């Protein structure tokens, strides 16, 4: 099923499409896999609530946000994301370190082939055990297709293998993307990581009662516009619909600039971004558009830590965002990074490799903490005296003192590049 509207799909039309997607299905037990609160503008919270409302009373329903390595959603976040119609007690927490089962392996030869020989190791295929052992008649995976730094275009099977995946597969897939190169991946389908997920889906998920519900969105302030809805429950059709969603996202979420940005200012909504693990989308999504010798100013009022869990946070504090070559050197020399390759990949992604400066402007992290991970620091209150999010508009802005900047109000929904 495909529903497209460049002006935004209305609530009634959306509800009708979701009801239609369930025609001919009489499940006794359903698992819904939405993204978490870090995908605030995906439209997935609204879709999850609608499915719950349609199905409640007809069957047993569990909801397990695809957290990946992120911290669990709070009751307040669940209420803000899903609304009052989804009971908090229905929310199941995915534990990426403990709650997984291995389904098989993507062979080393395949990984080597798709990575052009850069990675030559097998990749374990792990998912939350509920997905394969929970006795569900229908599994609904909901998510937003948007440019992504690890896989190229987010969602589809990534929601299963990373969002509901285990540490081994998350680590391996992230490092595969980092080795291959962020700039060669972002905004594109058929990256090495996506090919690994395609292999895993075809070989290990083909028999699951899995239905993908994919969105393409934009936003203005707090308002989210769902421009595309793509729903499929057959393996070949699912890939086709994902490709249609990719095409729409490339049209709506890729921003092509004529000239490189000399100074970018990016705002991180404190409801969505509480760590540099997430906040570094400000780096990932703008780096291809920032000029050599340029500046990136990140306004981060809600960022209070580096990693999403304590172990990852400690590793980021220990090693810092010191550039690709140094991180690879550190990984070769240190077992703790070798055992946590997703952190090593994150450190690579979060550095500019000396091409431009990165300054975090925070309230909840100190100057010593920020500079300790190799970023520059400006106190948040001082930064917003000059770069006030309430007064800036997306795109090129001229400040009262005559300085020109490029402002981004939400890095999660776009990819900026030159050409």
ABEGO torsion letter per residue (X at the ends): XBBBBAAEBBAAAAAAAAAAAABGBBBABBBBBBBBAABAAAGAAAAAAAAAAAABGABBBBBBBBAEABBBBBAAAAAAAAEAABBAAABBBBBAAAABBBAEBBBAAAAAAAAGGABABBBBBBBBAAAAAAGBABBBBBBBBBBBAAAGBBEEAAAAAAAABBAAAAAAAAAAAAAAEAAAABGBBGBAAAAAAAAAAAAAAAABBBBBBBBBBBBBEABBBBABBBBBABAAAAAAAAAAAAAAAAAAABBBBABBBABBBBBBBAAABABAAAAAAAAAAAAAABBBGBBBBBBBAABABABABAAAAAAAAAAEBAEAAAAAAAAAABAAAAABAAAAAAAAAABAGGABBBBBBBAABBAAAAAAAGBBBBBAAAAAAABBAAABBBEBBBBAAGBBBBBBABAAABBBBBX
